[in-house]
Amino acid sequence: MPDSQPHPHPPSNSSGSGSSGSSGQSDPAPLLLCGARLTDGRTVDVRLGGGRIEAVGTTGSLAPGPAGTGATRVDLSGYLLLPAPAEPHAHGDTALSAEQPGPESYAPEEVQRRATEAVLLQLGHGATAVRAHVRVGDVQGLGALGAVLQARRSLRGLAELTTVAMPRLLTGVAGADGLAMLRDAVKMGASVVGGCPDVDPDPTGYVEAVLELASEHGCPVDLHTDASDPARLSRLAAMAGGLRPGVTIGPCAGLARLSTEAASRATDQLAAAGVTVVCLPQGGCCGADRRGAAPVRLLRAAGVRVSAGSGALRDVSNPVGRGDPLEAAYLLASAHGLRPEDAYDAVSASARAVLGLPEIRVEAGFPADLLAVRGDRLAGALSLAYSRIVVHRGRVVARTSAVREYCTSAATVELGLPRQGRGELS
């Protein structure tokens, strides 16, 4: 499959010239998606308008829209149409830095460039919303956060980018600066407060500080933890219970290394507290252990909401990270034994819930954030998700196409095997 290069502008075959919502531009022109297959086996047409799904009907049954609207038709024959995935755990400030000499640069213009390119890569995979964890304090101060927030502004209309402010220390004398920096980050525009309690000398104190600030400002909490200490995890669950708009932790690979009894007790406590876990099936990030992932089936059995993210995208933690939510879903199905439907839910509905975004169904009235993947079944789409068409707010914002070609052979003729290609191979 050829690499699809990110492009800062909408594809030439996208519908409309504007976008709705925070972009401040007009709504995109109506769009008619024709001949798409749904996961229930139906083949339908889907009409989009005003950033939402206007109608779903049998193939050929829908008019393009009101007369004179200039609706664009997109042929989705051979594609499976799904709610768009989201990325709940990215690192925008360090993404795409693995190949540069020396430590990653925190020059604002470099961070903005990398963060923008990273989101566009993930958008090409289908993620129309991304939550990026950004370090604040120490050498980078608030510069990296400012750069990622600038990337967010430049991406309006293409993808939604939100930020988690992550200070290193929050307790003791050394943590006073970090706490002040975290408060400044929220004022600056960080929409989520978080960090890495595992690296603070007082992890419980760190969590208390984050939860107190989040409660004060009404912010969600997203903590980066290995979750390898059951006593510490129990205290976190006790403190997090009932906090709204919610607490998320991840990647929690350490849970899988606990005894069965300790892990079961911890997962029950997380479920009772309403804590969401974001696992990273593709491996850890930001110093987290890359040898494993959270015990997804145990967490789900306990009633914990489990989402899946990609984590590192070609930084020193994982120089080959892809940032592909469908790969995360594939790994949940192949390595963790989840049904394809449950695996995809972890990167779509559950991931959107982590980000506080509304539910998406391919039904009238729901947001028009959709992903079309070549294939007719979800299992096949997760296995061979090569060609993709991404819709955000009713507008085609990314396309990735792949063509597989084979030279002529007797087998293809005699067995009637399907072939895809533009011509003869030499």
ZADRENSE-446188 format. One record per residue (C-alpha): residue in one letter; x, y, z. Coordinates in steps of 0.05 Angstrom, whole numbers, plus 32768, in hexadecimal, padded with zeros to 4 digits. Layout:
<nodes>
AXYZ
...
</nodes>
This chain:
<nodes>
M800080008000
P801E80447FED
D802780768025
S7FF280AC8025
Q801480EE8034
P7FF0811F8062
H7FD8815E8041
P7FC6819D8066
H7F8B81AD8038
P7F4B81868029
P7F5081547FF1
S7F3C816F7FAD
N7F01813F7FAA
S7EE581537FEE
S7EA181727FF0
G7E9781BB7FFE
S7EC881F2800D
G7EB981FE8055
S7EAE81D98096
S7E7F81E080CF
G7E8981ED8118
S7EC9820A8134
S7EE7821A80F0
G7EBB825680EB
Q7EAC824780A1
S7E6B8234807F
D7E4F81ED8080
P7E6881BE804B
A7E3D81B0800E
P7E0D81758015
L7E2E81318007
L7E0E80F17FF0
L7E3480B18000
C7E1C807C7FCF
G7E1C80307FD4
A7E3E80298017
R7E3A7FE8803D
L7E297FEA8088
T7E407FB880BD
D7DFA7F9A80BF
G7E017F878075
R7DD47FBC8057
T7DEB7FE4801A
V7DD4802C8021
D7DD98074800A
V7DE880A78040
R7DDA80F18038
L7E0281238061
G7DF3816C806D
G7E0381A080A1
G7E38817480BF
R7E07813D80D0
I7DE7810080B0
E7DA681168091
A7D8B80D48076
V7D9D808B806B
G7D7780638037
T7D7C80298007
T7DAA80337FCC
G7D8D80637F9A
S7D55807A7FC8
L7D7180BD7FDF
A7D6F80FE7FB9
P7DB081267FBD
G7D8D815B7FE7
P7D66819B7FDC
A7D6881B57F95
G7DA281E27F85
T7DCE81CB7FBF
G7E0181AB7F91
A7E08816B7FB9
T7E4681437FAB
R7E4180F87FA0
V7E7680C97FBA
D7E7480817FA1
L7E8080527FDB
S7E7380117FB6
G7EA07FDD7FD4
Y7EAA80058015
L7E947FF7805C
L7E798036807E
L7E89803F80C8
P7E87807480FE
A7ECA809780FC
P7EFE8082812F
A7F2080B1815F
E7F6680B2817E
P7F6280B881CA
H7FAD80B381DA
A7FDF80D681AD
H801F80FE81BC
G801D8139818D
D805C815B81A8
T808A811F819C
A806980FF815F
L809580F48121
S80D581058147
A80F880C18147
E812480CE810A
Q813E8112811D
P81848114813A
G8189811D8185
P814E812981B4
E810C81418196
S8108818B8189
Y80D681B481B1
A80DD81F18186
P80958209817F
E8095820A8133
E80B181C38131
V807F81A98163
Q804681CA813C
R805E81AB80FB
R806481658119
A80228169813E
T7FFD81808100
E801C814A80D4
A800D81158109
V7FC38128810C
L7FBE812880C0
L7FDE80E280BE
Q7FAB80CA80F1
L7F7380ED80CC
G7F8780C6808E
H7F7F808780B6
G7F39809D80CA
A7F4080C0810D
T7F1881008109
A7F2781128152
V7F69810D8177
R7F7C811881C0
A7FC6812B81C6
H7FED81268207
V801E8161820B
R8056816B823D
V805681AC8263
G808C81C98291
D80D681B88294
V80FD81CD8256
Q80C181D48227
G809781FF8257
L8056820E8234
G8075821481EF
A806381CE81D8
L801B81D781EF
G8016821981CB
A803081F8818B
V7FFE81BF818F
L7FC581F0819D
Q7FDB8216815E
A7FD981D48138
R7F9381CA8152
R7F7D820D8135
S7F9C81FE80F1
L7F7881BB80EE
R7F3281D680FB
G7F0181BA80C9
L7F2E817E80BC
A7F34815C8100
E7F27816A8149
L7F66816F8174
T7F63817581BF
T7F9D817981F0
V7FB0815A8233
A7FE18183825C
M80158154827C
P8044817182B1
R807D814582CB
L807A81558316
L804181718340
T805481638388
G8088817F83B8
V80B381BC83AB
A80C681A48366
G807C819A8354
A806781E18364
D807E81FA8320
G805B81C082FE
L801981CF8320
A801E8218830C
M802E820382C5
L7FF281D482C4
R7FC4820D82D9
D7FE2823A82A3
A7FD882028270
V7F8E81FF827F
K7F88824A8278
M7FAE82468236
G7F7D82148218
A7F8E81CD822E
S7F4B81AB8233
V7F62816F825D
V7F90816A8299
G7FBC812E82A4
G8003811782AA
C802E80DD82C2
P802480D0830D
D805480948309
V809080C28301
D807F80F0833C
P809D80DE8381
D805680E2839C
P802880C28368
T7FEA80C88394
G7FF8811183A1
Y8001811C8357
V7FBD80FD8348
E7F9D8127837F
A7FB981668361
V7FA08155831C
L7F5B81428334
E7F558181835E
L7F6881AE8324
A7F3A818882F4
S7EFF818F8325
E7F0E81D9832C
H7F0D81E582E0
G7EDA81AF82CB
C7F0E818C82A0
P7F148142828F
V7F50811D82AB
D7F7F80EF8283
L7FB880CF82A9
H7FF280A9828A
T8001806D82B7
D801A802682B1
A7FEA801182E9
S801B7FDE8304
D80107FF0834E
P7FCB7FD68366
A7FCC7FFF83A6
R7FDA803F837F
L7FA4802D834C
S7F7280218385
R7F7F806683A1
L7F788085835C
A7F3580638352
A7F1D807A8397
M7F3080C28388
A7F1480C28340
G7ED080A68350
G7E9880D5833C
L7EC5810A831D
R7EA5812982DF
P7EB0813082A5
G7ED980F182B2
V7F1C80D182BD
T7F4480A9828A
I7F8380828297
G7FB2805C8269
P7FD68036824E
C7FD28009828C
A7FFD7FD18271
G80147FC282B9
L7FCE7FA782C9
A7FDE7F6B829E
R801B7F5B82CA
L7FF47F59830B
S7FDA7F19832A
T7F947F058314
E7F777F178357
A7F997F5B835B
A7F877F6C8313
S7F3E7F58831D
R7F387F82835C
A7F587FBE8339
T7F2A7FB982FC
D7EED7FB38329
Q7F027FF3834C
L7F0D8018830A
A7EC9800282F2
A7EA7801A8332
A7ECA805D832D
G7EB6806682E4
V7EFE806C82CD
T7F0B80608283
V7F4A803B826C
V7F6C804B822A
C7F9880118216
L7FCF801381E1
P7FCE7FD181BA
Q80077FEA818D
G80367FF381C9
G804480258200
C805C806D81F9
C807E80A5821F
G80A880758248
A807080428253
D80807FF9824C
R80797FE28203
R80797F988214
G802F7F91821E
A7FEB7FB08222
A7FB47FB68256
P7F8A7F778263
V7F517F8E8236
R7F227F538240
L7F297F55828C
L7F1A7F9F828D
R7EDD7F978260
A7EC37F5D828A
A7EC77F8982C8
G7E9E7FBF82A5
V7ED67FF08299
R7ECE801A825A
V7F0B8009822F
S7F23803281F5
A7F60802881CA
G7F93805A81B2
S7FD280598188
G8004807B81B7
A8047808B8199
L804A80A08150
R809180978138
D80B480B58174
V80EB8096819F
S80B7806C81C5
N80A1804A8186
P80C7805E8146
V80978036811B
G8055804C813B
R801E80538107
G7FE9807A812C
D7FB48050810A
P7F7480438133
L7F6180098105
E7FA37FE78116
A7F937FEF8160
A7F4F7FCF8153
Y7F707F97812A
L7FA07F888164
L7F667F878196
A7F447F53816B
S7F817F2A8158
A7FAA7F2C8197
H7F757F3881CD
G7F3C7F0F81B1
L7F087F4581AB
R7ED17F408178
P7EDE7F6F813D
E7EA17F978151
D7EBA7FA18199
A7F017FAF8180
Y7EE87FE68151
D7EBB80038188
A7EFA800D81B2
V7F17803C817D
S7ED6805C8169
A7E9B80638199
S7EC3805881D8
A7EFC808581C0
R7ECB80BC81AF
A7EAC80B581F4
V7EF180BF8213
L7EF7810081EC
G7EB181168201
L7E97811381BA
P7E50810081A6
E7E4080BA818F
I7E4080AA8145
R7E1280798121
V7E04807480D7
E7DBE808E80E3
A7D9A80CF80D6
G7DA981068108
F7DEF80EE811D
P7E3081148110
A7E4D810880CB
D7E9180EF80E1
L7E9A80AF80BA
L7ECE807F809F
A7EC580578060
V7EF5801C8059
R7EF97FEE801D
G7ED97FAC8030
D7E967F8E8040
R7EA07F738087
L7EBF7F9380C4
A7EF07F5A80CE
G7F0A7F628088
A7F0F7FAD8090
L7F3A7FA680CF
S7F657F7380AB
L7F707F998069
A7F5D7FE18076
Y7F837FFE803B
S7F54802E8016
R7F3080608043
I7F03809D803B
V7EFC80C98077
V7EC180F88084
H7EC3812E80BA
R7E86815A80C6
G7E6781448085
R7EA38152805A
V7ED68123803A
V7F178137805B
A7F4680FE8049
R7F4D80C58017
T7F7F808C8014
S7F7E805E7FD8
A7FA4801E7FCD
V7FA67FF37F8E
R7FC17FAD7F90
E7FD97F917F4D
Y7FED7F4C7F37
C800D7F337EF8
T7FE47F057ECC
S7FE47EBB7EDE
A7FBD7E7E7ECB
A7FA17E797F12
T7F7D7EBC7F0F
V7F5A7EA77ECF
E7F4B7E5F7EE1
L7F337E6C7F27
G7F107EAE7F19
L7F367ED27F50
P7F277F1B7F5B
R7F5D7F4B7F43
Q7F677F947F4C
G7F957FBD7F20
R7F9E7FF37EED
G7FC27FCA7EB9
E7FF47F947EAB
L80327F8E7ED6
S80747F887EB2
</nodes>
